[in-house]
Amino acid sequence: MQRIKSDSDARFTRVSLTQKGFELQPIFEMISEKLNALTYFGLRDEEAMLLEILLEKAIVNFEKQE
């Protein structure tokens, strides 16, 4: 990951992947797909949707603590 400060706005920093990050992208995508498959294995569509809703609520709660 690299950070590049804006020349026109000091409040703005652009974040992008380095070449190494782009090279690792397929590995992270594979890991993400495997984790999703394990997480949702055996769940009905309704259960998967409920899980998504509950996880989003948990994320909001964590963000409130920051």
N, C-alpha and C positions, 0 to 999 in steps of 0.2 A: 504494500500500500504506500502511496506517496501523496503528500500534501503540497499543494501549490497555492500560494497566496495570490490574491487578486491585485493587479496593479492599480485598478480603479476604485476598489472598495476594500479597505483594510479589514472589514468585518467578515468578508467572504473568503473562504478557503475551499478550493476544489480538491476532492479526494478521489483518487483513481487507483486502479490496480497497476502494479509494476509488471514488467514482462514475466517475471517469475510467478506473480499472481495469476496472470492469464494462462500460464503453463499448468498451474495447479487446478484451474477451474474444472476440468473434466473429473478430477478426483473428488472434489468437493460436491459436484453434482451427483456423482455415483453414491457417495456417502449419504447425501440428503435423500435420494430416492430410496435407499435401503432403510433409513430411519423412518421415512413416511410409511413404507410398506409394513414395517414392524409395528408402528404406532396404530395403524388403522386395520391391521389384520383381524379378521373375524367380526368387525363392526358392520352393522347395517348402515345404510346411507343416512338414516335419521340419527343414529348414534354418532356417526362421524361428524355430522353437522353440529350436533349438540356439543361434542368435544371441542370443535373449533370455537364455538360461542363461549364456552367456559374458559378456554385458554386465552381468548382475547380479553375477557374480563380480568383474568389473572394478570395479564400484561399491563392493563390499565392500572390495577392496584399497585403493581411494582413501580410503575412510572410515577405514581402519586408520592411514593416514598423518596424519590430523588430530590 
